[in-house]
């Protein structure tokens, strides 16, 4: 089981860049493309919403947006 799940939209440059950065910092992260069939429903269950991306989810936090996620990992 992964510590973090990052919901992104593939093809979105900001999401792709963030996913690459986080994977280099943290091996315990699963990146999920919200455009895959049925994924939005899981995102809704995990994050409480299915419209904003990127979203980082763990067992005790939900972080929305590139800037907030970067801040959490001390990335600038």
Residue pairs with C-beta under 8 A, 6 or more apart in sequence:
2 28
2 29
2 30
3 26
3 28
3 29
3 58
3 59
4 22
4 26
4 28
4 29
4 30
4 56
4 57
4 58
5 29
5 30
5 31
5 32
5 46
5 56
5 57
5 58
6 18
6 19
6 22
6 29
6 30
6 31
6 32
6 54
6 55
6 56
6 57
6 69
7 32
7 34
7 39
7 43
7 46
7 47
7 53
7 54
7 55
7 56
7 57
8 15
8 16
8 18
8 19
8 31
8 32
8 33
8 34
8 53
8 54
9 15
9 33
9 34
9 35
9 53
9 54
10 16
10 33
10 35
12 53
14 54
14 66
15 53
15 54
15 66
18 54
18 66
18 69
18 70
19 31
19 54
21 70
21 73
21 75
22 29
22 31
22 56
22 69
22 73
23 29
23 31
25 73
25 75
26 73
32 39
32 42
32 43
33 39
34 40
34 43
34 50
34 53
40 50
41 50
43 49
43 50
43 55
44 50
46 55
46 57
46 62
47 55
47 57
47 62
48 62
49 55
52 64
52 65
54 64
54 65
54 66
54 69
55 62
55 63
55 64
56 62
56 63
56 69
56 72
57 63
63 69
63 72
70 76
